[in-house]
């Protein structure tokens, strides 16, 4: 018995062609130009996102450096404020004698 005489074999080419057409309709098989267009769109979007990431990283690093400078300035100002507080709180004590009154120099 010859396999080409069977109805299944003669319908095999039709079944393969039908499956191929159905795959095209379902969108599982697309032309190369369509795939290339989609890839080009994804690559363009990816490049744009990479540029955005680079820009945000740069902005983050700039902000981080600025914050470090601000922290250092606040520390310096706190040292100055502490020194000024110490000097100002020591001033009234310098004008008094041990008895709680004014010094002779301060009254003259």
C-alpha positions, 0 to 999 in steps of 0.5 A, a space after each residue: 500500500 502506498 502512503 500517498 494514496 491515503 486520504 490523510 496524506 493527501 489532506 496533509 498538505 492542506 492541513 499544513 497550509 491551513 495551519 500556516 494561514 491560521 498562524 498568520 491570522 492569529 498573529 503568530 507569524 509576521 513579516 520580517 519588515 514588521 518585526 524590524 519596525 517593532 524592534 526599531 521602535 523598542 530600541 528608540 524607546 530604550 535609548 530614550 529611557 537610557 538617556 533619561 536614566 543617565 540624566 536622573 543619575 546626574 541630577 541625583 549625584 549633583 543633589 547629593 554633592 549639594 546636600 553634602 556641602 549644605 551639611 558642612 555649612 550647617 556644621 560650620 554655622 552650628 560651631 559659630 552659634 555654639 561659640 557665640 552662645 558661649 561668649 554671650 553667656 559668659 558676658 554677664 558673669 564678667 561684669 559681676 564680682 563675687 558678692 553679686 554686685 558690680 565691679 568697681 571698674 564697671 561702675 565707673 
